[in-house]
Amino acid sequence: MSEESWGRIWQPYIDTAIGAWNRGDKLRADKIVELLIQVMKQGQQYNTVDENLVNGLYTVADHFCVDREYSRAEWIYLKILESQEEILGADDPRALDTLLKLSRVVRACGAGLDSATSDDLPSVR
């Protein structure tokens, strides 16, 4: 299966989670994200991190950041980081990228809702 095909597997889930969130169905959005996190964690059994799934989860977390739902985004980044560090190691550039995104969310959360700037938020891919 090609990388592009594999990436398309996750896109409907990501779109559904964001769509549910935009419609105000936070419970459904959270359930979909939890499912995707479980799938990512199952990949640990095979010593692999699906970068397409990670990028999709980044997209959802970035969407939460735009809505200033930093705790939800932080949870996603923490779960991604846990998987990446276990499989890739803490010094892998992909794990470091996730750590940078996580630190920006934590800074934004600490900055308060009114004072957070675009520099405090993870870049949207």
Rosetta blueprint (number, residue, H / E / L):
1 M L
2 S L
3 E H
4 E H
5 S H
6 W H
7 G H
8 R H
9 I H
10 W H
11 Q H
12 P H
13 Y H
14 I H
15 D H
16 T H
17 A H
18 I H
19 G H
20 A H
21 W H
22 N H
23 R L
24 G L
25 D L
26 K H
27 L H
28 R H
29 A H
30 D H
31 K H
32 I H
33 V H
34 E H
35 L H
36 L H
37 I H
38 Q H
39 V H
40 M H
41 K H
42 Q H
43 G H
44 Q H
45 Q H
46 Y H
47 N L
48 T L
49 V L
50 D L
51 E H
52 N H
53 L H
54 V H
55 N H
56 G H
57 L H
58 Y H
59 T H
60 V H
61 A H
62 D H
63 H H
64 F H
65 C H
66 V H
67 D L
68 R L
69 E L
70 Y H
71 S H
72 R H
73 A H
74 E H
75 W H
76 I H
77 Y H
78 L H
79 K H
80 I H
81 L H
82 E H
83 S H
84 Q H
85 E H
86 E H
87 I H
88 L H
89 G L
90 A L
91 D L
92 D L
93 P H
94 R H
95 A H
96 L H
97 D H
98 T H
99 L H
100 L H
101 K H
102 L H
103 S H
104 R H
105 V H
106 V H
107 R H
108 A H
109 C H
110 G H
111 A H
112 G L
113 L L
114 D L
115 S L
116 A L
117 T L
118 S H
119 D H
120 D H
121 L L
122 P L
123 S L
124 V L
125 R L
